[in-house]
Amino acid sequence: MKKNFSKIIAGAMTWGSWGKQFSKTEIIKLTNHCVDNQITTFDHADIYGGYTTETDFGNAFAESGIKRETIQLISKCGIQYISENRNNKVKHYNYSKDYIIWSAEESLKNLKTDYIDLFLLHRPSPLMQPDDIAEAVSILKQQGKIKAFGVSNFTNSQVDLISKSTVVSVNQIEFSLTEHNAMHDGTLDYMMLNNITPMAWSPLGYVFKDDNEQTRRIHKQLGKLMGKYNATEDQLLLAWIMMHPANIHPVVGTTDYKRITNATKAIQIKLELEDWFLILVACQGHKVP
C-alpha cells in the first residue's frame, strides 16, 4: 500500500470480550510482539467487544511505550449493534453525516489517539447517501481526525456509488484459499483498475476450522510443499494470498505468538507459479478451466 500500512495487519476483534478477554498487561505484551515482528497496523471496529475493545486497546496502548507515529490504527463504523452499550431495537446501519463524525470521534477517544490512519464503513447499507458520507469524510479529513477512508465488504457497484463523491482507498473483504470468489467475480480486478488496496479478513479461511474432503486435500498438498519452502501450512496459505497482483494485505486475527511470527515470515515466501496453482486445484478439487 502507498501508505505505511504493514503488509500483515493485526486484527483485534478477539482481543477483548468477544474472545480472549486480555488484560491491559496482556494487550501491551501482544501489541509489542506484533510491532517487534513488523506488524505495525492494528485493525479495529467500534462494535468489537460490544463497543468495548477499542477502549481496552486504547488504555493499554497509552501505557505501552510505543510511539503513536510508529503504528497505524484502522477503525470501522456504521453497524448499530444490539448491545448493553447501545440503545438499539434492532441491528442496523447508520451512515448519516452526524453519526459517522460522532462514531469517528468516539473511536478517537476510546483508542486514546488524535487521528485514525484508516477509517472504514463496516458494511454497506441499502440506505447509504453518498453525499452525506462524502461530507462527513471531508470534515474528518480536514480536521485531521482521519488520514484515509475506505469501505469493508462492499461490492464493486457499492464502491462506485461511494467513490463518485469521495476517494475510497481500501476495501476490506473476506478472502482466502477457501473463500476466493473475489478472484473470479471481478472484485480484485476492479480494485486493481481503480487503485484500491484490498485487505483480506479471515485469510486462513476454513483450512484449520473444518475437517472435510476439501480441507484434507488442502492439507495434503500443503504438506508436500512445506519442506520445499521450509514453511508451515499457515505461512503457505498467506503466501498464496500475497502472490496475487492486487497487493492484498492479510488481516490476521490470531493471538498466538508463534503464528504472528510465522505470518511475518510468510512475506518472504515466493511460491513458484505451478505450486500456486497446485494449491488452488487442491482447494477446488478439479483442474482450472
Protein Blocks (a to p, Z undefined) as FASTA:
>chain_A
ZZlcdfbdcdfklmmmmlnopafklmmmmmmmmmmnopabdcddfkggghplmmmmmmmm
mmnopafklpccdddehiacddfkbccfbdcddfbfklmmmmmmmmmmmnopabdfbdcd
fbacfkbcfklmmmmmmmmmmnopafbdcdehiafklmmmmmmmoccfbdcddddfklmm
lmmnommmmmmmnopacddehklmmmlmpccfklmmmmmmmmmmmmmnopafklmmmmmm
mmpmnlpacddfbfbfklmmmmmmmmmpccdfklmmmmmmmmnopacZZ
